Amino acid sequence: GQSLEQPSEVTAVEGAIVQINCTYQTSGFYGLSWYQQHDGGAPTFLSYNALDGLEETGRFSSFLSRSDSYGYLLLQELQMKDSASYFCAVRDGTRAGTALIFGKGTTLSVSS
Amino acid sequence: DTGVSQNPRHKITKRGQNVTFRCDPISEHNRLYWYRQTLGQGPEFLTYFQNEAQLEKSRLLSDRFSAERPKGSFSTLEIQRTEQGDSAMYLCASSLGLAGDNEQFFGPGTRLTVL
């Protein structure tokens, strides 16, 4: 089957660095994506890794290790507005990699 | 606003009634997806369209659910004979397709409550 595992909650303080891990099992791998969702809001795309290594976009970075079926999202210089749910997602290998399969999400709480 | 829009934003209905939701994707996007999200879970895939063709449906999409995208632009999702278990947020997303599938643009969702 296809599944993703990520921690359910993470807490941190403003200015800190936090890492959200994601392990996945999938048939056919088309890359690992990360989405952010604020309470009551729509999921918004953050990053995508197709190849091993680190991708950096401002304060956010995402890492992938295909041999370990593992990735993480790194958030630096945390701000209160970063409090949200973060989802890792893979494309569904059984559907020619079109639909996204999401993890259950990690709720990040940033305090002052 | 050139993002994905969904209407209505909220819908409260009684069990057994039919409901219909609308999604307007980003205009140049040829792929449109419907997902369902319940509290504490990630979005779950329901179905997707390439232009006007419905190419895939999830096992989650029972025969009470039907979706259309008649002219390859907006899409509708209808739920017939609603059940309390249908209560969820219904999300629509669009993408450019192929390489753009990893970046899907989501609408604000329609929250359905079945009493």
Interface residues (C-beta under 8 A of the other chain):
Chain A: Y30 G31 S33 G41 A42 P43 T44 F45 Y48 A50 F87 A89 R91 D92 R95 G97 T98 A99 L100 I101 F102 G103 K104 G105
Chain B: V4 R31 Y33 Y35 G40 Q41 G42 P43 E44 F45 Y48 L55 E56 S58 L91 A93 D101 N102 E103 Q104 F105 F106 G107 P108 G109
